[in-house]
Amino acid sequence: MTAASGNWSDWGQITFVLVFMGLMTFLVIAILAVSARIVAARVSAARERDLKDLVQRSQDLEAQIGKELGELRERVTRMESILRTVE
């Protein structure tokens, strides 16, 4: 009786250890998957923030270039009027 119950006890322990290892493996894989999603979300958010900054800077530069182009047009118009007066 001892040998039979001891034998079954060994299989029970082996089964417990295998199930425990399987659960721990699943838990580790789940944690890694969640961590990967968190990192991907942070990278995506950082990329989006950088793109918004880039758009804002390009809009600011476009406004500045438009202003400077307007000033150049005014100067050219004045120069044309001065040249017409001189002729």
C-alpha positions, 0 to 999 in steps of 0.5 A: 500500500505504501509503494502504491500511494507513494507512487501516486503521490509522486505523480501528483507532485509531478502534475502539480509542478508541471501545472505550476510551471505552465501557469508561471510560463503563461503569466510571464508571457502575459506580462511580456505581452502587456509590457510590449503593448505599453511600450508600443503605446508610449512610442506611438504617443511620443511619435504623435507628440513629435509630429504635432510639434513638427506641424506647429513649427512648420505652421510658424515658419510658414507664417513667418515666410508669408510675412517676410514675403509680404514685406519683400513685395512692399519693398519691390513695389516701392522700388518700382514706383521710385524707378517710374518716378525717376524715368 
